[in-house]
Amino acid sequence: PAHRLRQPHDLVAVQFDFKADPGTGASSGKPVAGSGEPTGGHRFWLGASAEGPLLELSLGSDVLALRTATGWHTLRTLKPGHWYNVQLLYHPASHVVQGRAGAPGDVTTWEALPLPS
């Protein structure tokens, strides 16, 4: 994965805002049977290759999840209809991502989650 960047020590920072789906019943945050993958919602991914995206997030009406080396990891629960800010920092040398997601007064942070190879 580090070969995808100009230098393996370069960091990739990404920030975006999104509004959790106001709730159509499509996203329960429960995994698709047998996959561990959150249902419904939208996807955000960074990078693309034959192996798939470098980083992949699932944004549902009630859960924000990251695909990690061991499967889908819930980063935080969401309130339908509320706005959230996501900040990600990818470390290519160690192939991990850290970040934070939330709104003023309600921010969840995470450190060094390993991404799929």
C-alpha positions in Angstrom: 0.0 0.0 0.0 2.8 2.5 0.7 3.8 2.3 -3.0 0.6 4.1 -3.9 2.0 7.3 -2.5 5.0 9.3 -3.7 6.9 8.6 -0.5 6.1 5.9 2.1 6.6 8.5 4.9 3.9 10.9 3.4 0.8 11.1 5.5 -2.7 11.4 3.9 -5.2 13.6 5.7 -8.9 13.6 4.8 -11.7 15.6 6.3 -15.4 15.7 5.3 -18.8 16.5 6.7 -21.9 14.3 6.2 -25.5 14.2 7.4 -26.6 10.8 8.8 -29.6 9.5 6.7 -32.7 10.8 8.5 -33.9 7.2 8.7 -35.7 5.3 5.9 -35.2 2.0 7.8 -32.6 0.9 5.2 -29.7 1.2 7.6 -29.9 -0.7 10.9 -26.2 -0.8 11.5 -26.6 -4.5 11.8 -24.3 -6.6 9.6 -25.3 -8.2 6.4 -25.7 -11.9 7.2 -22.4 -13.6 7.3 -20.3 -10.6 6.2 -20.0 -8.4 9.2 -20.6 -5.5 6.9 -23.0 -2.7 8.0 -26.2 -2.5 5.9 -27.6 0.5 4.0 -26.3 4.0 3.9 -23.4 5.3 1.8 -19.8 4.4 1.2 -16.7 6.6 1.3 -13.5 5.2 0.0 -10.0 6.5 -0.7 -7.7 5.0 -3.4 -8.4 2.2 -5.8 -6.5 -0.7 -7.2 -7.0 -4.3 -8.2 -6.9 -5.1 -4.5 -9.7 -2.7 -3.7 -9.9 0.6 -1.9 -7.1 1.7 0.4 -9.6 2.9 3.0 -13.4 2.3 3.1 -16.0 3.7 5.4 -19.7 2.8 5.7 -21.9 5.8 6.6 -25.4 4.5 7.7 -28.3 6.3 9.4 -27.1 5.1 12.8 -23.5 3.8 12.6 -20.1 4.9 11.1 -17.9 1.9 10.4 -14.4 1.3 9.0 -13.2 -1.8 7.1 -10.1 -2.9 9.1 -7.7 -5.8 8.7 -10.0 -8.0 10.8 -13.4 -6.9 9.3 -15.8 -4.0 9.9 -15.2 -1.9 13.0 -17.9 0.4 14.4 -16.2 3.8 15.0 -19.3 5.4 16.5 -23.1 5.4 16.6 -24.9 8.2 14.8 -28.2 10.0 15.3 -30.3 10.1 12.1 -30.6 13.6 10.6 -27.6 15.0 12.4 -24.4 16.4 10.8 -21.0 14.9 11.6 -17.4 15.8 10.7 -14.9 13.0 10.0 -11.1 13.6 10.2 -8.8 10.7 9.0 -5.0 10.5 9.0 -3.5 7.6 7.1 0.0 6.4 7.9 1.3 4.5 4.9 4.5 3.2 6.6 2.4 1.2 9.1 -0.8 1.0 7.0 -3.0 2.2 9.8 -5.5 5.0 10.1 -6.4 7.2 13.1 -9.0 9.8 13.4 -12.0 11.4 14.9 -15.7 11.8 14.1 -18.5 13.8 15.6 -20.1 17.1 16.3 -19.1 19.9 18.8 -19.3 18.4 22.3 -19.7 14.8 21.0 -16.5 13.6 19.3 -15.2 10.0 19.2 -11.5 9.4 18.5 -9.6 6.3 17.5 -5.9 5.4 17.2 -4.0 3.2 14.8 -6.6 0.9 13.4 -4.9 -1.5 10.9 -6.3 -1.5 7.3 -6.8 -4.5 5.1 -3.7 -5.4 3.0 
